[in-house]
Amino acid sequence: IDVARCVECGRTIRNRHPEQISSATGAAGVQLGPRLIALAATLNKECGVSYERIGRLLGTMFGLYVNRSSLNRAVLRLAEIVRPLSEKIGRRVRDAPMLSPDETGWKVGGERAWLHVAATREDSYYMIPRGRGTREATALIGINYSGRIVRDGHPSYRIFTKAKSQTCLAHLLRRIDGLLQLDRAPSVESWLRGMKRSLKRAVSISQRRDAAEIGPHGLMVAIGKVEAEVDRLLNDVPGGV
């Protein structure tokens, strides 16, 4: 950064780079730029790389030696900057007509926690609380959510009485595969395989829709056929299913 002094008034003039995040000089003039902080956040939060290893990586590849505590504080500052965006995404997800929640094990400071997510086609909203119950589910989605929830069989999602529920087709297909591993009567096995074919056909239709391989009329016709197949199967459930 160039520094100059006016020969008339003696005032010091200092330039500023567009990516400069502080005007500090001297010992405090060593700064981590926004792209480096974004890289550190991505490596730590998305890829699970520790701050210590990120520091070693930066030193080895770029000759930039950064203490892990400096990276930690930089990412914490970044979190405060993007907090309003996170809250905006959360509001969009809660206002969406359909969302899919899920949770998986996580670690916070080496202790057990849970990563909860509610996702739509456009957005994903995350929380990392300590628990995995109805309190965490309602904090994520909002108890008054009245859209459609595509979920697995976790009981916490049954608390949303104002919402419509749809069981995830992938989970249903896995359950059918598990039932087919058991010794079943021929009629039961035939029914399970028929339901599996119908559900896989439904998944295929959604994939063709997303890839724009099927038009609106063809989509409605395909959906109608699958619904008719499932209705026939549900009206003729054999004993033992």
C-alpha positions as CSV (number, residue, x, y, z in Angstrom):
1,I,0.0,0.0,0.0
2,D,1.5,3.3,-1.1
3,V,1.9,6.1,1.5
4,A,2.7,9.7,0.6
5,R,2.9,13.0,2.5
6,C,1.6,16.3,1.1
7,V,4.5,18.8,0.6
8,E,2.1,21.7,1.3
9,C,0.1,20.7,4.4
10,G,2.2,17.7,5.6
11,R,-0.9,15.4,5.7
12,T,-0.2,11.7,5.2
13,I,-2.2,10.1,2.3
14,R,-2.5,6.3,2.3
15,N,-3.9,4.2,-0.6
16,R,-6.4,1.4,0.0
17,H,-6.7,-1.8,-2.0
18,P,-10.3,-2.9,-2.9
19,E,-9.8,-6.2,-1.1
20,Q,-8.2,-4.7,2.0
21,I,-10.2,-5.5,5.1
22,S,-8.4,-3.2,7.5
23,S,-6.4,0.1,7.5
24,A,-4.1,-1.1,10.3
25,T,-0.4,-0.8,9.7
26,G,2.8,-2.0,11.4
27,A,2.5,-5.3,13.3
28,A,-1.3,-5.2,12.9
29,G,-1.0,-4.7,9.1
30,V,-0.8,-8.5,8.3
31,Q,-4.3,-9.4,7.1
32,L,-6.2,-12.3,5.8
33,G,-8.1,-11.4,2.7
34,P,-11.7,-12.3,2.0
35,R,-10.8,-15.0,-0.5
36,L,-8.5,-16.7,1.9
37,I,-11.1,-16.5,4.7
38,A,-13.7,-18.0,2.3
39,L,-11.3,-20.8,1.4
40,A,-10.6,-21.5,5.1
41,A,-14.4,-21.6,5.9
42,T,-15.0,-23.9,3.0
43,L,-12.3,-26.3,3.9
44,N,-13.3,-26.3,7.6
45,K,-17.1,-26.4,7.3
46,E,-17.7,-28.3,4.1
47,C,-14.7,-30.5,3.9
48,G,-14.1,-31.1,7.7
49,V,-10.4,-30.0,7.6
50,S,-9.1,-28.7,10.9
51,Y,-7.7,-25.2,11.3
52,E,-4.3,-26.6,12.1
53,R,-4.2,-28.6,8.9
54,I,-5.5,-25.6,6.9
55,G,-2.6,-23.6,8.3
56,R,-0.1,-26.3,7.2
57,L,-1.7,-26.4,3.8
58,L,-1.5,-22.7,3.3
59,G,2.1,-22.6,4.4
60,T,3.1,-25.5,2.2
61,M,1.3,-24.4,-1.0
62,F,1.4,-20.6,-0.8
63,G,4.1,-19.8,1.8
64,L,1.5,-18.2,3.9
65,Y,1.9,-19.2,7.5
66,V,-1.2,-18.6,9.6
67,N,-1.9,-19.7,13.2
68,R,-5.0,-21.8,13.7
69,S,-6.4,-19.4,16.2
70,S,-6.2,-16.6,13.5
71,L,-8.2,-18.8,11.1
72,N,-10.7,-19.6,13.8
73,R,-11.3,-15.9,14.7
74,A,-11.5,-15.0,11.0
75,V,-14.2,-17.6,10.4
76,L,-16.1,-16.5,13.5
77,R,-16.1,-12.9,12.1
78,L,-17.3,-14.3,8.8
79,A,-20.1,-16.1,10.5
80,E,-21.4,-12.8,12.0
81,I,-21.3,-11.2,8.6
82,V,-23.3,-13.9,6.9
83,R,-25.8,-14.4,9.8
84,P,-28.5,-12.2,8.2
85,L,-28.2,-14.3,5.0
86,S,-28.6,-17.5,7.0
87,E,-31.7,-16.1,8.7
88,K,-33.1,-15.1,5.3
89,I,-32.5,-18.6,3.9
90,G,-34.3,-20.0,7.0
91,R,-37.3,-17.9,6.4
92,R,-37.5,-18.9,2.7
93,V,-37.3,-22.6,3.6
94,R,-40.0,-22.2,6.3
95,D,-42.3,-20.4,3.8
96,A,-41.7,-23.0,1.0
97,P,-44.7,-25.3,0.0
98,M,-42.5,-28.4,0.5
99,L,-39.3,-29.2,2.4
100,S,-37.3,-32.2,3.3
101,P,-35.7,-32.4,6.8
102,D,-33.0,-34.8,7.9
103,E,-30.3,-35.1,10.6
104,T,-27.0,-36.7,11.0
105,G,-24.4,-37.1,13.7
106,W,-21.9,-34.3,14.3
107,K,-19.2,-33.1,16.6
108,V,-18.9,-29.7,18.4
109,G,-15.7,-29.3,20.4
110,G,-15.3,-33.1,20.3
111,E,-18.7,-33.7,21.9
112,R,-21.8,-35.3,20.4
113,A,-24.1,-33.1,18.4
114,W,-26.5,-33.3,15.5
115,L,-26.5,-31.5,12.1
116,H,-30.1,-30.8,11.2
117,V,-31.1,-29.6,7.7
118,A,-34.3,-28.6,6.0
119,A,-33.9,-28.4,2.2
120,T,-36.0,-27.2,-0.7
121,R,-35.1,-27.3,-4.4
122,E,-33.4,-23.9,-4.0
123,D,-32.2,-23.6,-0.4
124,S,-30.7,-25.7,2.5
125,Y,-31.0,-24.4,6.1
126,Y,-28.8,-25.9,8.7
127,M,-28.6,-26.0,12.5
128,I,-26.2,-27.9,14.8
129,P,-27.9,-28.4,18.2
130,R,-27.0,-31.0,20.8
131,G,-30.2,-32.9,20.6
132,R,-32.3,-34.8,18.0
133,G,-35.8,-34.5,19.3
134,T,-39.0,-32.5,18.7
135,R,-37.5,-29.4,20.2
136,E,-34.8,-29.3,17.6
137,A,-37.1,-30.2,14.8
138,T,-39.5,-27.4,15.6
139,A,-36.7,-24.9,16.0
140,L,-35.5,-25.9,12.5
141,I,-38.9,-25.9,10.7
142,G,-41.3,-24.0,12.9
143,I,-44.3,-25.7,14.7
144,N,-46.8,-23.9,12.5
145,Y,-45.4,-25.1,9.2
146,S,-48.4,-26.0,7.0
147,G,-46.7,-27.2,3.7
148,R,-45.7,-30.7,2.8
149,I,-42.8,-32.5,4.7
150,V,-41.0,-35.2,2.8
151,R,-39.4,-37.2,5.7
152,D,-38.1,-40.5,6.9
153,G,-39.6,-42.4,9.7
154,H,-38.0,-40.3,12.5
155,P,-40.8,-39.7,15.1
156,S,-39.8,-36.0,15.7
157,Y,-41.3,-35.0,12.4
158,R,-44.7,-36.3,13.4
159,I,-45.3,-33.3,15.6
160,F,-46.1,-31.0,12.7
161,T,-49.9,-31.5,12.7
162,K,-50.6,-28.6,10.4
163,A,-48.4,-30.1,7.7
164,K,-48.9,-32.8,5.2
165,S,-46.4,-35.7,5.4
166,Q,-44.9,-37.7,2.6
167,T,-42.5,-40.6,3.3
168,C,-39.3,-40.4,1.3
169,L,-39.5,-42.9,-1.6
170,A,-35.9,-43.9,-1.1
171,H,-36.6,-45.0,2.4
172,L,-39.7,-46.9,1.3
173,L,-37.6,-48.7,-1.4
174,R,-35.0,-49.7,1.2
175,R,-37.7,-51.0,3.5
176,I,-39.2,-53.1,0.7
177,D,-35.7,-54.5,-0.1
178,G,-35.4,-55.5,3.6
179,L,-38.8,-57.2,3.5
180,L,-37.8,-59.1,0.3
181,Q,-34.9,-60.6,2.2
182,L,-37.3,-62.4,4.5
183,D,-39.0,-65.6,3.7
184,R,-42.3,-64.5,2.4
185,A,-45.3,-66.2,0.7
186,P,-45.3,-65.9,-3.1
187,S,-48.3,-63.5,-3.1
188,V,-46.5,-61.2,-0.6
189,E,-43.3,-61.2,-2.6
190,S,-45.2,-60.5,-5.8
191,W,-47.0,-57.6,-4.1
192,L,-43.8,-56.1,-2.7
193,R,-42.0,-56.3,-6.1
194,G,-45.0,-54.7,-7.8
195,M,-44.9,-51.8,-5.3
196,K,-41.2,-51.5,-5.8
197,R,-41.6,-51.2,-9.5
198,S,-44.3,-48.5,-9.1
199,L,-42.1,-46.4,-6.7
200,K,-39.1,-46.7,-8.9
201,R,-41.2,-45.6,-11.8
202,A,-42.3,-42.5,-9.8
203,V,-38.7,-41.7,-9.1
204,S,-37.9,-42.0,-12.8
205,I,-40.7,-39.7,-13.7
206,S,-39.4,-37.0,-11.3
207,Q,-35.9,-37.3,-12.7
208,R,-37.2,-36.9,-16.3
209,R,-39.2,-33.9,-15.2
210,D,-36.1,-32.3,-13.6
211,A,-34.1,-33.0,-16.8
212,A,-36.9,-31.4,-18.9
213,E,-37.3,-34.7,-20.8
214,I,-41.1,-34.7,-20.4
215,G,-43.7,-32.0,-21.0
216,P,-46.6,-30.9,-18.8
217,H,-49.1,-33.2,-20.5
218,G,-46.8,-36.2,-20.5
219,L,-46.0,-35.6,-16.9
220,M,-49.6,-35.6,-15.8
221,V,-50.3,-38.8,-17.8
222,A,-47.3,-40.6,-16.3
223,I,-48.3,-39.4,-12.8
224,G,-51.8,-40.7,-13.3
225,K,-50.6,-44.1,-14.4
226,V,-48.4,-44.5,-11.3
227,E,-51.1,-43.3,-9.0
228,A,-53.5,-45.9,-10.5
229,E,-50.9,-48.6,-10.1
230,V,-50.4,-47.7,-6.4
231,D,-54.1,-47.5,-5.8
232,R,-54.6,-51.0,-7.2
233,L,-51.8,-52.4,-5.0
234,L,-53.2,-50.7,-1.9
235,N,-56.6,-52.1,-2.5
236,D,-55.3,-55.6,-2.7
237,V,-52.7,-55.9,0.1
238,P,-52.1,-59.6,0.9
239,G,-51.9,-60.8,4.5
240,G,-48.4,-60.7,5.9
241,V,-47.2,-57.5,4.4
